[in-house]
Amino acid sequence: MRRVMLAAPWALFAYAAVITESQGATSVAECVQVAPENVAQGMSLEVHNTCDFAVRCALKWRVRCEGDAPDAAPRNMSLAVELATAAKRRLMASGEACGDRIWEITDDVWECKEVQ
């Protein structure tokens, strides 16, 4: 893989958490920890569920590749994971769809909800 361009600092990625109805004032944003790290392949995300309930988390992002036509639609990518209480997972958001071309990640959104 060649050089990577990240469109925005991943430390500032969008984190959309939903307040769970069954847990009252407990917000998923308060008990799911996400630690992003830039790596050569893209963005590594360690997700740790410290909630007292299971959660389902989804990460969505778009990838644009070097040489794409200016009006070409970006590639929509996503990952989803369910985490039991105290579970941890490492996820990778990458531009592997571009092969050896330079790529850019944009429009990243992270969302976790209580598993009902």
ABEGO torsion letter per residue (X at the ends): XBBBBBABBAAABBBBBBBBAAAEABBAAAABBBBBBBBAAEBBBBBBBABABBBBBBBBBBBBBBGBBAABBBBBBBBBBBBBBGBBBBBBBBAAAAEABBBBBBGBBBBBBBBX
